Structures are given as structure tokens and as C-alpha cells.
Amino acid sequence: MNILVINAGSSSLKFQLYNMDNEEVLAKGKVERIGMETAILSYDPAERQGIREVAEVLEHTTAIQKVLGMLMHKDHGVLSSMKEIDAVGHRVVHGGESFSSSVIVNEEVKREIRRLFDLAPLHNPAHLLGIQAVENNMPDVPQVVVFDTAFHQTMPPKSYLYPIPMVLYKKHQIRRYGFHGTSHAYVSERAAALIQKPFDKLKIVTCHIGNGASCAAILNGRSVDTSMGMTPLEGLMMGTRSGDIDPAIVPFAMGKEELTLNEVNSMLNKHSGLMAISGISGDMREIVRAMEAGDRNATLAFEMYEYRLRKYIGAYAAAMNGLDLLVFTAGVGENSAELREALCRNLTFLGLELDEHANVQRSDAERVISTKESRIQVMVIPTNEELVIARDTHRLILAREEDVV
């Protein structure tokens, strides 16, 4: 079975085509700058020369047409016919309380994704455009949606409710939802498998640390807390997001600086975090380089970032009354040995011992970076959210076919 995985943004569309017989990626690529005459198309088939071109792509339906054209290209394609695509899986950021697992797309599912636009105004509308674009091009191909929030729907009320008037939750569903759920699910299960211990018997903290960043507390195979909240702004200090701040700062800053609601929202999401403190960049690689060159603001930004992340790890160890496994993933988590070293050096009270040699090895491989004597195992696991989407799509389509039979 061939599964096309799509992650649609407002002006971009990423894709991967999987052969689920062996979970091989047949091709991958992206369409950038959708809505412009100079959209950029990138296509990389397995073991073949890729394609790069600039073309007019004014909306998502055309973007899907371009993707299909690449996949069936006479010289570089991996398919001979569109009929060889058995199903399409989509990433959808927000499923609210409506979806605790992946589902096959139908009219009711699309209506619910639309109803949740207010909770994810930058993401859910784009995801729905992706779904509709596939329908326009492949009306008979089944589609599945996999929600970033679904994995965290196992959180208990004491974790997901905010201490504000209950009427706001009941009327407007204001609560913690959490994000990066497919990543947290994948790396935690994968880590448990690699150390050959039962997933449902472990206390795990997963750190998905990229430009956006979140931690999750996973107790006996279930997410019981996570750092992002109703939106991806809450929690850790990030590349350009503030993370946790005193909520009274918002009206105070608005009054003092005469900021509009849109301006303060932009400030907290796009002009805060590492970028704001360092004055250099929201990219951890640039922060580390500047820090090593003696830049004080970069050093402060790094120290704040590490400190806030360390507090969450410690809090989740307390929440679960222990910790067996600490997992790092995503761009910064997988590649910043400096951040991992600083964190682990300050978590020795938990009985954690870092293997410094293993930590600094430049590798894309899954690996343990703690010593054999460490009471907590520390791992680096490259995330693979696309594979999770492909697997869920494959499972649901097979189950539907069995029901039909």
C-alpha cells in the first residue's frame, strides 16, 4: 500500500510518499510560496535525481497537481499512475476535545476541523485547504487526519484545566491541549523499544526541542502533562516565542507601549524567546557560536533557555514521582550537544550521569548518551512524525477494508 503524507501550511505544502510494505520513503519534497507566480517546487525521489523548479502556484489544488506530476514524472517519477496512491494522510495541528485519535476524513470531520479554526487560526485553515485540494485532484482516494493534540488527550483534568472561571472552559473550551503529540508519541515508544523495556511501565520525559519546543510527561504509556497549552505559545522559551510569562505583562505592556492585540500577539510569538534576549537570532546554532565568541547576550539567552527547560524536566519528574528515561528530539534536541550537556550537568541530583563522549558524537542515529551507571537513561531519538501519520493512515484504511469485507 502506498501512502502519501501531506503537511499543508498557509503558503507551503510538504509531502512524503511511503511504500507501507517496508515503510520505505519513495519520494519527498515540498511546494513553497503558494499563492505566488514564483512558487518553488522541490522533489527528491529515492535513489534518483531530484527536481527543482519555479512555477506559478496560486492555490493548494494546483500545488497538489504539481506534486502528483512530480510523482509520475516520466524520467524522475516513482509512480506510473495516480491509482497507485492508496490513501493520503494529513497532519492537522488542533483536534480540540473532539479527536483523541486519528480518523478517516468525512464531512463531519471536516466540519469539526473548521469549527476549531479559532483555536488554531494559523494552522487548521491551511490543513483543511490541503484536504480539499486532495479531494479536488483525487476524489476517490480515502484520506486520514492525524492530530498533534490527540496524544495529549489522556491528560487528567488536574493537568489540562486552568485555574480560571470554569464557565470559560465550558463555553469556549479554554484548556491545555498540548502539541507535537505525534513526535512525543513516536520518540517515547521508540526509546522504550530500543532499551527493551515495556512502554506501559516507564516514566518518560520527552523534549521536542526545535524552533518550537515542548516537553511531555509520559507515565505508563500515556501523556499526563505537556508544556504547551491552549496554544503553542505557553511553556518553554523557544526560538521566537516567549513561553511562560506573567499574564499581567500583556495588559501592562499594551498600556505602556500603546500596543494593539495583534501587535502584542506578534511580539510574544515572533519577536521573543532566544531572538529577543540574544538580539542575534532564534537559531540555537548561531546562539552557541556567539556564546563561544564571548557574546554576553547570547550567553544569557542560552542560560535562560536551558534553565527553563531544566525546570520543566524536574517538575515532570516530580509529577510522575520519578523518572526512568529522558529523550531529546527535533532540531535542537538532536543536534545541540551543548544544550544537552548543560541540562544533564544540572540534573545529577536525579542520579543522571551523562556519557560526554556519546553526547558529542555527530550522528543522526538513535543512541543512548548516559553512562551505564546512570539511574536515568538519556537518549537522542530523531523524530519521524511523517512515519507516524503514514502508519496511522495505513492502519485505519486496512481496518475499514476489513469491516467492508
Sequence and secondary structure as in RCSB ss.txt:
>XXXX:A:sequence
MNILVINAGSSSLKFQLYNMDNEEVLAKGKVERIGMETAILSYDPAERQGIREVAEVLEHTTAIQKVLGMLMHKD
HGVLSSMKEIDAVGHRVVHGGESFSSSVIVNEEVKREIRRLFDLAPLHNPAHLLGIQAVENNMPDVPQVVVFDTA
FHQTMPPKSYLYPIPMVLYKKHQIRRYGFHGTSHAYVSERAAALIQKPFDKLKIVTCHIGNGASCAAILNGRSVD
TSMGMTPLEGLMMGTRSGDIDPAIVPFAMGKEELTLNEVNSMLNKHSGLMAISGISGDMREIVRAMEAGDRNATL
AFEMYEYRLRKYIGAYAAAMNGLDLLVFTAGVGENSAELREALCRNLTFLGLELDEHANVQRSDAERVISTKESR
IQVMVIPTNEELVIARDTHRLILAREEDVV
>XXXX:A:secstr
 EEEEEEE SSEEEEEEEETTTTEEEEEEEEESTTEEEEEEEEEETTS  EEEEEEE SHHHHHHHHHHHHT TT
T S S GGG  EEEEEES  TTT SS EE  HHHHHHHHHGGGGSTTTHHHHHHHHHHHHHH TTS EEEEETTG
GGGG  HHHH  SS HHHHHHH  S   S HHHHHHHHHHHHHHTT  GGG EEEEEEESSSEEEEEEETTEEEE
ES  SSTTSSS  SS   S  TTHHHHHHHHHT  HHHHHHHHHHS HHHHHHSS S HHHHHHHHHTT HHHHH
HHHHHHHHHHHHHHHHHHHTT  SEEEEEHHHHHH HHHHHHHHHT GGGT  B HHHHH   SS EE B TT S
SEEEE    HHHHHHHHHHHHHHHHHHHH 
